Amino acid sequence: MIMGNNGLDIKLKGDKVIEQIPSIKDKALRINLNENIYGTFAEIGAGQETVRHFFRSGGSSGTIAKAMSAYDKDFSDAIYGIEGDGRYVTESRLKKMLTHEVDLIEKRLDREKHPNKMFFSYANTVATIDFAKQFKGHGWVGIKYQIEPDEEYNEIILHIRFKETDARLQQETLGILGVNLIYGAFYKYNDPKKLLRYLYDHLDKDQLEIDTINFSGPRFANVDNRLMSLQLVKNGMTDAVMFGPDGKNILPAAVLYKKNILALRGSFRPVTKVNMDMYEKSLEMFVEENKVEKDNTFVIFEITLSNLRSEGEIDERDFMDRAELLCSLGQTVMISNFQEYYKVVEYFSSYTKARMGLVMGVNNLVDIFDEKYYRHLSGGILEAFGKLFYRDLKVYLYPMEENGEIITSQNLKVHPRMKELYKFFAYNGKVVDVPVNEKQNLKIFSREVLKMINNGTPGWERMLPEGTAELIKQHKLFGYDPNRVLEEA
């Protein structure tokens, strides 16, 4: 390296600032050299991959209180308790591991003797790729830790899916992720979005998918996990994320497994009476189907990333406004990177073979029959439709009003070249009409309601589900301003 007389690096005109990413060894060493960070590692299923980095980097005796791996299921049950469902790679198991290990540290180490220690417990429970290479493997990874010796514990828990097809490579990937998580937890906790991105330091998106993450504890009191979910899709870490009515992120695989799924796609900006009418009527029809069990049915309100980007960059406040309304109505929300409907169906099909339903308006169905959306597929629209309707799927079609005429599956117009293809699916019962009781609902459009809210035009309240308008006013959602209300015309 060429050095100047003053000992500083030479800087040339035109040089760009490059963010220096510490190596995995440097990250582990920095933690090891901090005399106050002290804790345990419990890793089940893929070996002691994370703790190995800390042992190798040097100075680990001041950081590692214990490292363990209860591989035998009976030993594991004896230590952490028996799971009700008999599974070991679950969020519940990970939480028990973290809690048990933190409790042990607190019991066995005297706070008076260690007044400055910040205790932590890192754990993972993972299944790597199977011998037949049919299932690539997945796992839960988490850390429970303190930033100050006398404060409550913080927790970061995430679910991963391996993309590599070699068990040894998956183990190495897990070790790197573990170091990134521990380092981020201590040194990036003040910026959770950055912490999330840094989980992929020295890793590639082709190696690993993170599809669920939840932050909790005093240091993350102001973190909304729904926003963290959005970051996962936005950063390309996963294709779809879900959160429940309580605003907590949920693992899609856990809630969709073998379920009958009814999905409603929209902008929900804001959610209107039409959206809720579509949902309620189609759900009534869906649960009446032969192959559908009401208790086994899961409803999803889906928003695509392209919809969130419709006006340029993603507006996080706007996203949170939509999320807050849908959650207040008791709905589960999915954010996806799937622009085409067939990709949504493919995604659901990886978790269930049971009957599915898609709820959509006439315009959406007409768009599906537009060939321009499938030019990237070698089989064009036929390939897309094979993927869409090959599954046990029905489309529940909500009508629209056009020039005084009600448009349904019977009189909608698709491109002349697509006419026979449409007839084939319609006549085979793949498209069914959703009845509408209140025809005035057909005149309600989210974009018009949003304009009225923004402009202070009165009357928008009656176009929304009960209680929704009050929430918008109370929390000033979607740009609502009580001082900007026009007089009733």
Salt bridges, closest charged atoms under 4 A:
GLU49 OE1 - ARG52 NH1 2.85
ASP77 OD1 - ARG93 NH2 2.98
GLU83 OE2 - ARG93 NH1 3.20
GLU83 OE2 - LYS96 NZ 3.17
ASP85 OD2 - ARG87 NE 3.09
GLU91 OE2 - LYS95 NZ 3.94
GLU91 OE2 - LYS248 NZ 3.68
GLU101 OE1 - LYS66 NZ 2.73
GLU106 OE2 - ARG111 NH2 2.98
GLU151 OE1 - ARG219 NH2 3.19
GLU155 OE2 - LYS144 NZ 3.76
GLU172 OE2 - ARG168 NH1 2.97
ASP201 OD2 - LYS27 NZ 2.83
ASP211 OD1 - HIS159 ND1 2.81
ASP211 OD2 - ARG161 NE 3.16
ASP224 OD2 - ARG226 NH2 2.91
ASP277 OD1 - LYS281 NZ 2.79
GLU289 OE1 - ARG355 NH1 2.76
GLU289 OE2 - LYS394 NZ 3.03
GLU302 OE1 - ARG265 NE 2.74
GLU311 OE2 - ARG269 NH1 3.32
GLU316 OE1 - LYS193 NZ 2.70
GLU316 OE2 - LYS234 NZ 3.87
ASP318 OD1 - ARG269 NE 2.84
ASP318 OD2 - ARG322 NH2 2.74
ASP321 OD1 - ARG317 NE 3.03
GLU324 OE2 - HIS475 ND1 2.27
GLU340 OE1 - LYS343 NZ 3.38
GLU340 OE2 - HIS376 NE2 3.80
GLU346 OE2 - LYS387 NZ 3.94
GLU371 OE1 - ARG417 NH2 2.70
GLU383 OE2 - LYS387 NZ 3.20
ASP392 OD2 - LYS291 NZ 3.68
ASP392 OD1 - ARG355 NE 2.85
GLU401 OE2 - LYS443 NZ 3.41
GLU420 OE2 - LYS423 NZ 3.65
GLU461 OE2 - LYS473 NZ 2.95
ASP481 OD2 - ARG484 NH1 3.91
